[in-house]
């Protein structure tokens, strides 16, 4: 297992065309390093990220970096954070917002990528899809219930709501999240990265 193994695998993932029928075409957006220490598993790139090719390069990413207590330079250093969404490509939009990540993607790539990142100490799960995939039967019926149960999954996993501006109401209704979970998250990140 060497850094070049992961580099070759990411080259293959970035060239993936399994979902060639996507409305905007495939453009995988994934970043990782053999020395990555924190894994962030989100849903799938949005339109802005698809256009820029930079993960979390949108208001959701701004809020996520605030939750983590890190600046952009720290966040985009792949030796710190691996950014591996459930779907690597923008799925397009439907009537309720972005479509779900393509189901082929995570089973095709995640296991292989994770095997080449032995330094991961914590995985942050942001979306119903990530929660269900990684927690399995331990994922509750709702994202809120799973996030409320965050202490049972730490330190290996930290379930989080999606940081999208669309979730502003959720954050207002669930003040315990920013009071209890965010401070833990910042301490955990600081400890891992120090």
N, CA and C atoms as an extended XYZ file, in Angstrom:
582
Properties=species:S:1:pos:R:3:atomname:S:1:resname:S:1:resid:I:1 pbc="F F F"
N         0.848       -1.186        0.000 N   UNK     1
C         0.000        0.000        0.000 CA  UNK     1
C         0.890        1.245        0.000 C   UNK     1
N         0.828        2.017       -1.052 N   UNK     2
C         1.629        3.216       -1.160 CA  UNK     2
C         0.745        4.378       -1.603 C   UNK     2
N         1.290        5.556       -1.488 N   UNK     3
C         0.551        6.734       -1.935 CA  UNK     3
C         0.202        6.606       -3.413 C   UNK     3
N         1.095        6.007       -4.187 N   UNK     4
C         0.826        5.891       -5.617 CA  UNK     4
C        -0.355        4.957       -5.887 C   UNK     4
N        -0.600        3.980       -4.990 N   UNK     5
C        -1.774        3.114       -5.156 CA  UNK     5
C        -3.050        3.949       -5.097 C   UNK     5
N        -3.119        4.837       -4.120 N   UNK     6
C        -4.299        5.683       -3.987 CA  UNK     6
C        -4.380        6.673       -5.140 C   UNK     6
N        -3.264        7.220       -5.539 N   UNK     7
C        -3.255        8.153       -6.671 CA  UNK     7
C        -3.801        7.473       -7.925 C   UNK     7
N        -3.357        6.260       -8.178 N   UNK     8
C        -3.860        5.519       -9.352 CA  UNK     8
C        -5.353        5.240       -9.233 C   UNK     8
N        -5.798        4.884       -8.031 N   UNK     9
C        -7.217        4.612       -7.831 CA  UNK     9
C        -8.044        5.884       -8.030 C   UNK     9
N        -7.576        7.006       -7.509 N   UNK    10
C        -8.296        8.268       -7.696 CA  UNK    10
C        -8.294        8.694       -9.154 C   UNK    10
N        -7.215        8.418       -9.867 N   UNK    11
C        -7.194        8.693      -11.313 CA  UNK    11
C        -8.289        7.898      -12.014 C   UNK    11
N        -8.443        6.631      -11.625 N   UNK    12
C        -9.504        5.788      -12.205 CA  UNK    12
C       -10.882        6.339      -11.834 C   UNK    12
N       -11.049        6.732      -10.560 N   UNK    13
C       -12.344        7.269      -10.115 CA  UNK    13
C       -12.672        8.562      -10.864 C   UNK    13
N       -11.686        9.416      -11.053 N   UNK    14
C       -11.915       10.682      -11.756 CA  UNK    14
C       -12.179       10.493      -13.237 C   UNK    14
N       -11.811        9.344      -13.770 N   UNK    15
C       -12.083        9.035      -15.174 CA  UNK    15
C       -13.353        8.199      -15.337 C   UNK    15
N       -14.029        7.906      -14.233 N   UNK    16
C       -15.211        7.036      -14.258 CA  UNK    16
C       -16.310        7.623      -15.145 C   UNK    16
N       -16.906        6.767      -15.942 N   UNK    17
C       -18.012        7.172      -16.809 CA  UNK    17
C       -19.194        6.219      -16.665 C   UNK    17
N       -19.271        5.539      -15.513 N   UNK    18
C       -20.381        4.610      -15.272 CA  UNK    18
C       -21.712        5.344      -15.388 C   UNK    18
N       -21.755        6.579      -14.941 N   UNK    19
C       -22.995        7.360      -14.971 CA  UNK    19
C       -22.971        8.369      -16.127 C   UNK    19
N       -22.603        7.913      -17.292 N   UNK    20
C       -22.500        8.798      -18.455 CA  UNK    20
C       -23.836        9.426      -18.837 C   UNK    20
N       -24.938        8.863      -18.326 N   UNK    21
C       -26.262        9.379      -18.674 CA  UNK    21
C       -26.729       10.513      -17.759 C   UNK    21
N       -25.875       10.984      -16.849 N   UNK    22
C       -26.265       12.096      -15.982 CA  UNK    22
C       -26.607       13.321      -16.821 C   UNK    22
N       -27.567       14.148      -16.391 N   UNK    23
C       -27.999       15.284      -17.202 CA  UNK    23
C       -26.881       16.256      -17.566 C   UNK    23
N       -25.904       16.429      -16.677 N   UNK    24
C       -24.798       17.350      -16.947 CA  UNK    24
C       -23.508       16.593      -17.248 C   UNK    24
N       -23.611       15.301      -17.451 N   UNK    25
C       -22.443       14.474      -17.728 CA  UNK    25
C       -21.666       14.167      -16.458 C   UNK    25
N       -20.823       13.158      -16.506 N   UNK    26
C       -20.026       12.826      -15.327 CA  UNK    26
C       -18.854       13.791      -15.143 C   UNK    26
N       -18.642       14.195      -13.912 N   UNK    27
C       -17.464       14.957      -13.534 CA  UNK    27
C       -17.194       14.627      -12.064 C   UNK    27
N       -16.522       13.498      -11.814 N   UNK    28
C       -16.284       13.086      -10.431 CA  UNK    28
C       -15.516       14.154       -9.646 C   UNK    28
N       -15.959       14.368       -8.400 N   UNK    29
C       -15.307       15.309       -7.501 CA  UNK    29
C       -15.025       14.558       -6.204 C   UNK    29
N       -13.767       14.159       -6.035 N   UNK    30
C       -13.347       13.392       -4.865 CA  UNK    30
C       -11.898       13.743       -4.579 C   UNK    30
N       -11.568       13.871       -3.291 N   UNK    31
C       -10.178       14.164       -2.901 CA  UNK    31
C        -9.808       13.295       -1.716 C   UNK    31
N        -8.605       12.754       -1.765 N   UNK    32
C        -8.119       11.915       -0.662 CA  UNK    32
C        -6.608       11.824       -0.750 C   UNK    32
N        -5.996       11.384        0.346 N   UNK    33
C        -4.551       11.204        0.433 CA  UNK    33
C        -4.315       10.019        1.356 C   UNK    33
N        -3.265        9.283        1.141 N   UNK    34
C        -2.964        8.134        2.002 CA  UNK    34
C        -2.797        8.552        3.454 C   UNK    34
N        -2.459        9.817        3.691 N   UNK    35
C        -2.269       10.314        5.061 CA  UNK    35
C        -3.505       11.020        5.615 C   UNK    35
N        -4.612       11.047        4.877 N   UNK    36
C        -5.835       11.710        5.365 CA  UNK    36
C        -6.204       11.171        6.742 C   UNK    36
N        -6.633       12.088        7.615 N   UNK    37
C        -6.966       11.688        8.986 CA  UNK    37
C        -8.448       11.792        9.314 C   UNK    37
N        -9.172       12.617        8.557 N   UNK    38
C       -10.607       12.775        8.775 CA  UNK    38
C       -11.297       12.583        7.428 C   UNK    38
N       -12.292       11.706        7.418 N   UNK    39
C       -13.051       11.442        6.199 CA  UNK    39
C       -14.392       12.161        6.289 C   UNK    39
N       -14.736       12.899        5.249 N   UNK    40
C       -16.043       13.548        5.170 CA  UNK    40
C       -16.818       12.897        4.030 C   UNK    40
N       -17.958       12.302        4.393 N   UNK    41
C       -18.813       11.638        3.407 CA  UNK    41
C       -20.102       12.436        3.306 C   UNK    41
N       -20.224       13.183        2.237 N   UNK    42
C       -21.436       13.961        1.986 CA  UNK    42
C       -22.339       13.222        1.017 C   UNK    42
N       -23.242       13.952        0.417 N   UNK    43
C       -24.237       13.364       -0.476 CA  UNK    43
C       -23.681       13.244       -1.896 C   UNK    43
N       -23.542       14.344       -2.575 N   UNK    44
C       -23.020       14.399       -3.943 CA  UNK    44
C       -22.745       15.863       -4.248 C   UNK    44
N       -21.867       16.137       -5.201 N   UNK    45
C       -21.601       17.537       -5.551 CA  UNK    45
C       -22.872       18.235       -6.033 C   UNK    45
N       -22.982       19.508       -5.697 N   UNK    46
C       -24.060       20.326       -6.224 CA  UNK    46
C       -23.623       20.982       -7.525 C   UNK    46
N       -24.479       21.818       -8.064 N   UNK    47
C       -24.201       22.458       -9.357 CA  UNK    47
C       -22.913       23.281       -9.323 C   UNK    47
N       -22.731       24.109       -8.278 N   UNK    48
C       -21.528       24.952       -8.197 CA  UNK    48
C       -20.257       24.108       -8.134 C   UNK    48
N       -20.313       23.050       -7.339 N   UNK    49
C       -19.144       22.177       -7.213 CA  UNK    49
C       -18.888       21.471       -8.541 C   UNK    49
N       -19.932       21.047       -9.218 N   UNK    50
C       -19.780       20.416      -10.533 CA  UNK    50
C       -19.066       21.372      -11.494 C   UNK    50
N       -19.446       22.629      -11.455 N   UNK    51
C       -18.854       23.608      -12.370 CA  UNK    51
C       -17.401       23.915      -12.025 C   UNK    51
N       -17.091       24.001      -10.730 N   UNK    52
C       -15.732       24.375      -10.325 CA  UNK    52
C       -14.798       23.176      -10.184 C   UNK    52
N       -15.366       21.997       -9.885 N   UNK    53
C       -14.538       20.816       -9.628 CA  UNK    53
C       -13.910       20.832       -8.238 C   UNK    53
N       -14.314       21.789       -7.405 N   UNK    54
C       -13.760       21.916       -6.046 CA  UNK    54
C       -14.836       21.493       -5.051 C   UNK    54
N       -14.602       20.421       -4.273 N   UNK    55
C       -15.628       19.957       -3.338 CA  UNK    55
C       -15.933       20.979       -2.254 C   UNK    55
N       -17.195       21.028       -1.870 N   UNK    56
C       -17.655       21.916       -0.795 CA  UNK    56
C       -17.311       23.387       -1.063 C   UNK    56
N       -17.280       23.765       -2.335 N   UNK    57
C       -16.974       25.130       -2.747 CA  UNK    57
C       -18.279       25.897       -2.945 C   UNK    57
N       -19.039       26.027       -1.847 N   UNK    58
C       -20.358       26.641       -1.906 CA  UNK    58
C       -20.771       27.023       -0.476 C   UNK    58
N       -21.947       27.609       -0.289 N   UNK    59
C       -22.362       27.982        1.067 CA  UNK    59
C       -22.413       26.804        2.048 C   UNK    59
N       -22.736       25.617        1.563 N   UNK    60
C       -22.716       24.426        2.438 CA  UNK    60
C       -21.307       24.197        2.968 C   UNK    60
N       -20.323       24.351        2.109 N   UNK    61
C       -18.932       24.180        2.522 CA  UNK    61
C       -18.496       25.239        3.516 C   UNK    61
N       -18.985       26.466        3.327 N   UNK    62
C       -18.657       27.536        4.282 CA  UNK    62
C       -19.171       27.170        5.677 C   UNK    62
N       -20.413       26.699        5.735 N   UNK    63
C       -20.983       26.322        7.033 CA  UNK    63
C       -20.249       25.111        7.607 C   UNK    63
N       -19.912       24.148        6.772 N   UNK    64
C       -19.201       22.960        7.251 CA  UNK    64
C       -17.850       23.346        7.846 C   UNK    64
N       -17.100       24.199        7.164 N   UNK    65
C       -15.803       24.635        7.695 CA  UNK    65
C       -15.967       25.380        9.013 C   UNK    65
N       -17.058       26.139        9.141 N   UNK    66
C       -17.332       26.816       10.403 CA  UNK    66
C       -17.593       25.786       11.506 C   UNK    66
N       -18.412       24.774       11.218 N   UNK    67
C       -18.665       23.719       12.206 CA  UNK    67
C       -17.366       23.042       12.639 C   UNK    67
N       -16.460       22.833       11.682 N   UNK    68
C       -15.207       22.139       11.975 CA  UNK    68
C       -14.190       23.044       12.665 C   UNK    68
N       -14.369       24.362       12.529 N   UNK    69
C       -13.417       25.312       13.102 CA  UNK    69
C       -12.112       25.356       12.331 C   UNK    69
N       -12.188       25.195       11.000 N   UNK    70
C       -10.971       25.216       10.179 CA  UNK    70
C       -11.125       26.213        9.036 C   UNK    70
N        -9.988       26.687        8.538 N   UNK    71
C       -10.009       27.569        7.377 CA  UNK    71
C        -9.930       26.735        6.094 C   UNK    71
N       -10.061       27.400        4.974 N   UNK    72
C       -10.057       26.705        3.685 CA  UNK    72
C        -8.749       25.981        3.421 C   UNK    72
N        -7.631       26.600        3.783 N   UNK    73
C        -6.333       25.973        3.534 CA  UNK    73
C        -6.222       24.642        4.274 C   UNK    73
N        -6.630       24.618        5.522 N   UNK    74
C        -6.597       23.382        6.315 CA  UNK    74
C        -7.572       22.361        5.741 C   UNK    74
N        -8.766       22.820        5.379 N   UNK    75
C        -9.813       21.938        4.873 CA  UNK    75
C        -9.409       21.268        3.559 C   UNK    75
N        -8.803       22.023        2.666 N   UNK    76
C        -8.478       21.484        1.351 CA  UNK    76
C        -7.120       20.777        1.297 C   UNK    76
N        -6.459       20.650        2.415 N   UNK    77
C        -5.233       19.841        2.482 CA  UNK    77
C        -5.680       18.395        2.656 C   UNK    77
N        -5.535       17.591        1.626 N   UNK    78
C        -6.029       16.212        1.640 CA  UNK    78
C        -5.335       15.352        2.688 C   UNK    78
N        -4.207       15.797        3.216 N   UNK    79
C        -3.578       15.052        4.315 CA  UNK    79
C        -4.391       15.218        5.593 C   UNK    79
N        -5.225       16.250        5.640 N   UNK    80
C        -6.124       16.459        6.777 CA  UNK    80
C        -7.479       15.820        6.529 C   UNK    80
N        -8.123       16.234        5.444 N   UNK    81
C        -9.496       15.812        5.155 CA  UNK    81
C        -9.586       15.104        3.808 C   UNK    81
N       -10.151       13.901        3.829 N   UNK    82
C       -10.531       13.218        2.595 CA  UNK    82
C       -11.990       13.575        2.336 C   UNK    82
N       -12.304       13.973        1.124 N   UNK    83
C       -13.651       14.406        0.755 CA  UNK    83
C       -14.195       13.416       -0.261 C   UNK    83
N       -14.973       12.454        0.238 N   UNK    84
C       -15.420       11.321       -0.570 CA  UNK    84
C       -16.944       11.227       -0.465 C   UNK    84
N       -17.677       11.858       -1.372 N   UNK    85
C       -19.142       11.840       -1.284 CA  UNK    85
C       -19.733       10.478       -1.657 C   UNK    85
N       -20.988       10.299       -1.340 N   UNK    86
C       -21.675        9.058       -1.704 CA  UNK    86
C       -21.785        8.924       -3.217 C   UNK    86
N       -21.995       10.016       -3.887 N   UNK    87
C       -21.990       10.054       -5.342 CA  UNK    87
C       -20.936       11.061       -5.763 C   UNK    87
N       -20.029       10.668       -6.618 N   UNK    88
C       -18.922       11.556       -6.993 CA  UNK    88
C       -19.328       12.632       -7.992 C   UNK    88
N       -20.462       12.445       -8.673 N   UNK    89
C       -20.884       13.379       -9.725 CA  UNK    89
C       -22.203       14.054       -9.365 C   UNK    89
N       -22.376       15.251       -9.885 N   UNK    90
C       -23.610       16.007       -9.701 CA  UNK    90
C       -24.756       15.257      -10.376 C   UNK    90
N       -25.796       14.889       -9.594 N   UNK    91
C       -26.881       14.104      -10.173 CA  UNK    91
C       -27.937       14.918      -10.901 C   UNK    91
N       -27.875       16.253      -10.814 N   UNK    92
C       -28.910       17.094      -11.409 CA  UNK    92
C       -29.962       17.439      -10.367 C   UNK    92
N       -30.995       18.154      -10.798 N   UNK    93
C       -32.028       18.587       -9.855 CA  UNK    93
C       -33.381       18.011      -10.227 C   UNK    93
N       -34.207       17.908       -9.193 N   UNK    94
C       -35.592       17.499       -9.358 CA  UNK    94
C       -36.479       18.565       -8.753 C   UNK    94
N       -37.721       18.234       -8.502 N   UNK    95
C       -38.674       19.233       -7.987 CA  UNK    95
C       -38.329       19.671       -6.563 C   UNK    95
N       -37.662       18.812       -5.778 N   UNK    96
C       -37.349       19.152       -4.394 CA  UNK    96
C       -35.905       19.535       -4.155 C   UNK    96
N       -35.159       19.815       -5.198 N   UNK    97
C       -33.739       20.140       -5.046 CA  UNK    97
C       -32.882       19.136       -5.795 C   UNK    97
N       -31.645       18.980       -5.345 N   UNK    98
C       -30.745       18.049       -6.023 CA  UNK    98
C       -31.264       16.623       -5.915 C   UNK    98
N       -31.067       15.867       -6.965 N   UNK    99
C       -31.457       14.462       -6.972 CA  UNK    99
C       -30.529       13.670       -6.058 C   UNK    99
N       -30.923       12.470       -5.656 N   UNK   100
C       -30.054       11.644       -4.808 CA  UNK   100
C       -28.784       11.240       -5.543 C   UNK   100
N       -27.737       10.893       -4.783 N   UNK   101
C       -26.532       10.383       -5.433 CA  UNK   101
C       -26.842        9.084       -6.160 C   UNK   101
N       -26.140        8.834       -7.223 N   UNK   102
C       -26.339        7.589       -7.964 CA  UNK   102
C       -25.954        6.409       -7.079 C   UNK   102
N       -26.775        5.371       -7.035 N   UNK   103
C       -26.527        4.235       -6.128 CA  UNK   103
C       -25.319        3.392       -6.512 C   UNK   103
N       -24.841        3.490       -7.746 N   UNK   104
C       -23.700        2.680       -8.177 CA  UNK   104
C       -22.384        3.154       -7.579 C   UNK   104
N       -22.303        4.431       -7.246 N   UNK   105
C       -21.025        5.061       -6.958 CA  UNK   105
C       -20.352        4.555       -5.677 C   UNK   105
N       -21.008        4.660       -4.547 N   UNK   106
C       -20.372        4.276       -3.274 CA  UNK   106
C       -19.917        2.814       -3.274 C   UNK   106
N       -20.771        1.858       -3.687 N   UNK   107
C       -20.296        0.468       -3.697 CA  UNK   107
C       -19.127        0.241       -4.666 C   UNK   107
N       -19.062        1.045       -5.699 N   UNK   108
C       -17.998        0.891       -6.691 CA  UNK   108
C       -16.653        1.402       -6.182 C   UNK   108
N       -16.655        2.473       -5.366 N   UNK   109
C       -15.399        3.145       -5.026 CA  UNK   109
C       -15.028        3.205       -3.547 C   UNK   109
N       -15.989        3.321       -2.651 N   UNK   110
C       -15.667        3.633       -1.257 CA  UNK   110
C       -14.743        2.626       -0.587 C   UNK   110
N       -15.064        1.347       -0.677 N   UNK   111
C       -14.260        0.340        0.026 CA  UNK   111
C       -12.798        0.397       -0.401 C   UNK   111
N       -12.576        0.448       -1.703 N   UNK   112
C       -11.197        0.495       -2.215 CA  UNK   112
C       -10.458        1.750       -1.743 C   UNK   112
N       -11.129        2.885       -1.790 N   UNK   113
C       -10.491        4.139       -1.378 CA  UNK   113
C       -10.169        4.095        0.116 C   UNK   113
N       -11.127        3.665        0.932 N   UNK   114
C       -10.909        3.631        2.380 CA  UNK   114
C        -9.783        2.680        2.775 C   UNK   114
N        -9.641        1.587        2.067 N   UNK   115
C        -8.557        0.645        2.364 CA  UNK   115
C        -7.181        1.276        2.168 C   UNK   115
N        -7.106        2.315        1.365 N   UNK   116
C        -5.830        2.976        1.088 CA  UNK   116
C        -5.625        4.235        1.924 C   UNK   116
N        -6.497        4.426        2.928 N   UNK   117
C        -6.355        5.565        3.848 CA  UNK   117
C        -6.352        5.039        5.291 C   UNK   117
N        -5.273        4.409        5.720 N   UNK   118
C        -5.238        3.777        7.040 CA  UNK   118
C        -5.168        4.753        8.216 C   UNK   118
N        -4.950        6.041        7.949 N   UNK   119
C        -4.805        7.018        9.029 CA  UNK   119
C        -6.128        7.664        9.456 C   UNK   119
N        -7.237        7.305        8.816 N   UNK   120
C        -8.530        7.911        9.152 CA  UNK   120
C        -8.875        7.609       10.608 C   UNK   120
N        -9.157        8.675       11.364 N   UNK   121
C        -9.498        8.527       12.773 CA  UNK   121
C       -10.969        8.809       13.060 C   UNK   121
N       -11.585        9.584       12.212 N   UNK   122
C       -13.006        9.922       12.376 CA  UNK   122
C       -13.618       10.107       10.999 C   UNK   122
N       -14.865        9.634       10.866 N   UNK   123
C       -15.616        9.811        9.628 CA  UNK   123
C       -16.852       10.638        9.932 C   UNK   123
N       -16.992       11.755        9.229 N   UNK   124
C       -18.152       12.626        9.376 CA  UNK   124
C       -19.176       12.256        8.308 C   UNK   124
N       -20.388       11.946        8.732 N   UNK   125
C       -21.438       11.480        7.823 CA  UNK   125
C       -22.487       12.568        7.668 C   UNK   125
N       -22.593       13.136        6.463 N   UNK   126
C       -23.484       14.261        6.210 CA  UNK   126
C       -24.487       13.917        5.124 C   UNK   126
N       -25.579       13.348        5.462 N   UNK   127
C       -26.710       13.092        4.578 CA  UNK   127
C       -27.328       11.765        4.963 C   UNK   127
N       -28.592       11.641        4.671 N   UNK   128
C       -29.310       10.382        4.913 CA  UNK   128
C       -28.595        9.220        4.232 C   UNK   128
N       -28.075        9.456        3.032 N   UNK   129
C       -27.423        8.396        2.256 CA  UNK   129
C       -26.148        7.916        2.943 C   UNK   129
N       -25.351        8.857        3.448 N   UNK   130
C       -24.113        8.491        4.142 CA  UNK   130
C       -24.426        7.788        5.461 C   UNK   130
N       -25.421        8.289        6.190 N   UNK   131
C       -25.799        7.676        7.460 CA  UNK   131
C       -26.231        6.228        7.255 C   UNK   131
N       -27.119        6.010        6.298 N   UNK   132
C       -27.618        4.654        6.064 CA  UNK   132
C       -26.516        3.718        5.571 C   UNK   132
N       -25.664        4.210        4.702 N   UNK   133
C       -24.608        3.372        4.115 CA  UNK   133
C       -23.589        2.957        5.176 C   UNK   133
N       -23.161        3.902        6.006 N   UNK   134
C       -22.091        3.609        6.963 CA  UNK   134
C       -22.583        3.101        8.317 C   UNK   134
N       -23.772        3.503        8.741 N   UNK   135
C       -24.266        3.052       10.040 CA  UNK   135
C       -25.181        1.842        9.937 C   UNK   135
N       -25.717        1.597        8.749 N   UNK   136
C       -26.587        0.435        8.563 CA  UNK   136
C       -27.762        0.453        9.523 C   UNK   136
N       -27.937       -0.631       10.261 N   UNK   137
C       -29.059       -0.760       11.192 CA  UNK   137
C       -28.990        0.232       12.349 C   UNK   137
N       -27.838        0.834       12.590 N   UNK   138
C       -27.706        1.809       13.672 CA  UNK   138
C       -28.229        3.187       13.273 C   UNK   138
N       -28.509        3.370       11.985 N   UNK   139
C       -29.091        4.622       11.518 CA  UNK   139
C       -30.570        4.630       11.915 C   UNK   139
N       -31.013        5.727       12.521 N   UNK   140
C       -32.395        5.852       12.978 CA  UNK   140
C       -33.309        6.172       11.793 C   UNK   140
N       -34.602        6.258       12.075 N   UNK   141
C       -35.578        6.520       11.010 CA  UNK   141
C       -35.431        7.906       10.395 C   UNK   141
N       -34.915        8.860       11.181 N   UNK   142
C       -34.743       10.218       10.667 CA  UNK   142
C       -33.299       10.671       10.887 C   UNK   142
N       -32.897       11.635       10.089 N   UNK   143
C       -31.568       12.222       10.277 CA  UNK   143
C       -31.492       12.849       11.667 C   UNK   143
N       -32.549       13.526       12.078 N   UNK   144
C       -32.547       14.170       13.395 CA  UNK   144
C       -32.300       13.151       14.500 C   UNK   144
N       -32.995       12.042       14.466 N   UNK   145
C       -32.821       11.021       15.506 CA  UNK   145
C       -31.409       10.456       15.493 C   UNK   145
N       -30.853       10.256       14.311 N   UNK   146
C       -29.488        9.717       14.222 CA  UNK   146
C       -28.480       10.724       14.754 C   UNK   146
N       -28.647       11.996       14.387 N   UNK   147
C       -27.724       13.025       14.868 CA  UNK   147
C       -27.880       13.207       16.376 C   UNK   147
N       -29.110       13.140       16.893 N   UNK   148
C       -29.323       13.222       18.342 CA  UNK   148
C       -28.587       12.108       19.083 C   UNK   148
N       -28.406       10.997       18.416 N   UNK   149
C       -27.758        9.812       18.980 CA  UNK   149
C       -26.249        9.817       18.719 C   UNK   149
N       -25.685       10.975       18.409 N   UNK   150
C       -24.293       11.096       17.959 CA  UNK   150
C       -23.299       10.506       18.946 C   UNK   150
N       -23.541       10.591       20.225 N   UNK   151
C       -22.571       10.106       21.217 CA  UNK   151
C       -22.345        8.601       21.109 C   UNK   151
N       -23.329        7.883       20.612 N   UNK   152
C       -23.217        6.429       20.497 CA  UNK   152
C       -22.322        5.995       19.337 C   UNK   152
N       -22.025        6.908       18.445 N   UNK   153
C       -21.236        6.557       17.254 CA  UNK   153
C       -19.803        7.067       17.320 C   UNK   153
N       -19.539        8.012       18.209 N   UNK   154
C       -18.214        8.613       18.293 CA  UNK   154
C       -17.236        7.644       18.930 C   UNK   154
N       -15.967        7.739       18.734 N   UNK   155
C       -15.292        8.720       17.882 CA  UNK   155
C       -15.171        8.274       16.418 C   UNK   155
N       -15.533        7.007       16.130 N   UNK   156
C       -15.344        6.523       14.762 CA  UNK   156
C       -16.181        7.313       13.757 C   UNK   156
N       -17.458        7.538       14.102 N   UNK   157
C       -18.364        8.271       13.217 CA  UNK   157
C       -18.954        9.459       13.970 C   UNK   157
N       -19.188       10.542       13.248 N   UNK   158
C       -19.952       11.667       13.781 CA  UNK   158
C       -21.050       11.965       12.765 C   UNK   158
N       -22.303       11.603       13.091 N   UNK   159
C       -23.405       11.916       12.180 CA  UNK   159
C       -23.763       13.392       12.275 C   UNK   159
N       -23.958       14.015       11.125 N   UNK   160
C       -24.251       15.450       11.068 CA  UNK   160
C       -25.393       15.701       10.094 C   UNK   160
N       -26.146       16.779       10.306 N   UNK   161
C       -27.108       17.178        9.275 CA  UNK   161
C       -26.323       17.762        8.099 C   UNK   161
N       -26.954       17.840        6.971 N   UNK   162
C       -26.275       18.488        5.847 CA  UNK   162
C       -26.156       19.981        6.154 C   UNK   162
N       -25.004       20.594        5.890 N   UNK   163
C       -24.824       22.016        6.223 CA  UNK   163
C       -25.452       22.984        5.221 C   UNK   163
N       -26.304       22.503        4.370 N   UNK   164
C       -26.941       23.345        3.360 CA  UNK   164
C       -27.724       24.496        3.981 C   UNK   164
N       -27.726       25.658        3.329 N   UNK   165
C       -28.581       26.755        3.798 CA  UNK   165
C       -30.055       26.340        3.878 C   UNK   165
N       -30.453       25.326        3.117 N   UNK   166
C       -31.835       24.835        3.177 CA  UNK   166
C       -32.167       24.255        4.554 C   UNK   166
N       -31.137       23.900        5.324 N   UNK   167
C       -31.344       23.319        6.646 CA  UNK   167
C       -31.348       24.364        7.760 C   UNK   167
N       -31.458       25.625        7.417 N   UNK   168
C       -31.461       26.696        8.422 CA  UNK   168
C       -32.573       26.478        9.457 C   UNK   168
N       -33.766       26.123        8.987 N   UNK   169
C       -34.877       25.887        9.913 CA  UNK   169
C       -34.575       24.719       10.846 C   UNK   169
N       -33.946       23.685       10.311 N   UNK   170
C       -33.588       22.524       11.147 CA  UNK   170
C       -32.670       22.978       12.280 C   UNK   170
N       -31.696       23.799       11.962 N   UNK   171
C       -30.756       24.273       12.976 CA  UNK   171
C       -31.453       25.118       14.034 C   UNK   171
N       -32.438       25.909       13.632 N   UNK   172
C       -33.193       26.720       14.589 CA  UNK   172
C       -34.049       25.830       15.492 C   UNK   172
N       -34.641       24.782       14.923 N   UNK   173
C       -35.480       23.869       15.718 CA  UNK   173
C       -34.649       22.942       16.609 C   UNK   173
N       -33.393       22.781       16.296 N   UNK   174
C       -32.535       21.838       17.021 CA  UNK   174
C       -31.293       22.556       17.554 C   UNK   174
N       -31.520       23.488       18.450 N   UNK   175
C       -30.425       24.299       18.982 CA  UNK   175
C       -29.373       23.470       19.706 C   UNK   175
N       -29.737       22.300       20.185 N   UNK   176
C       -28.785       21.404       20.852 CA  UNK   176
C       -27.628       21.042       19.934 C   UNK   176
N       -27.848       21.042       18.606 N   UNK   177
C       -26.790       20.642       17.686 CA  UNK   177
C       -25.591       21.588       17.799 C   UNK   177
N       -25.829       22.890       17.676 N   UNK   178
C       -24.717       23.840       17.745 CA  UNK   178
C       -24.210       24.021       19.181 C   UNK   178
N       -25.045       23.715       20.151 N   UNK   179
C       -24.626       23.817       21.549 CA  UNK   179
C       -23.760       22.620       21.970 C   UNK   179
N       -24.107       21.411       21.520 N   UNK   180
C       -23.459       20.191       22.001 CA  UNK   180
C       -22.543       19.520       20.968 C   UNK   180
N       -23.046       19.364       19.751 N   UNK   181
C       -22.302       18.598       18.748 CA  UNK   181
C       -21.160       19.416       18.151 C   UNK   181
N       -21.420       20.653       17.767 N   UNK   182
C       -20.384       21.463       17.115 CA  UNK   182
C       -19.153       21.643       18.006 C   UNK   182
N       -19.302       21.962       19.303 N   UNK   183
C       -18.093       22.071       20.136 CA  UNK   183
C       -17.307       20.758       20.218 C   UNK   183
N       -18.021       19.625       20.321 N   UNK   184
C       -17.326       18.326       20.321 CA  UNK   184
C       -16.574       18.144       19.001 C   UNK   184
N       -17.242       18.435       17.906 N   UNK   185
C       -16.646       18.283       16.583 CA  UNK   185
C       -15.376       19.114       16.459 C   UNK   185
N       -15.428       20.365       16.887 N   UNK   186
C       -14.243       21.235       16.819 CA  UNK   186
C       -13.101       20.701       17.674 C   UNK   186
N       -13.415       20.232       18.874 N   UNK   187
C       -12.366       19.654       19.740 CA  UNK   187
C       -11.754       18.417       19.098 C   UNK   187
N       -12.599       17.566       18.548 N   UNK   188
C       -12.123       16.328       17.915 CA  UNK   188
C       -11.220       16.647       16.722 C   UNK   188
N       -11.652       17.563       15.881 N   UNK   189
C       -10.853       17.950       14.719 CA  UNK   189
C        -9.523       18.543       15.159 C   UNK   189
N        -9.572       19.441       16.120 N   UNK   190
C        -8.340       20.078       16.615 CA  UNK   190
C        -7.369       19.027       17.157 C   UNK   190
N        -7.877       18.068       17.904 N   UNK   191
C        -7.035       17.010       18.483 CA  UNK   191
C        -6.399       16.157       17.391 C   UNK   191
N        -7.184       15.765       16.402 N   UNK   192
C        -6.667       14.925       15.321 CA  UNK   192
C        -5.615       15.651       14.498 C   UNK   192
N        -5.850       16.916       14.216 N   UNK   193
C        -4.955       17.657       13.335 CA  UNK   193
C        -3.740       18.232       14.045 C   UNK   193
N        -3.735       18.234       15.375 N   UNK   194
C        -2.591       18.826       16.102 CA  UNK   194
C        -1.417       17.858       16.174 C   UNK   194
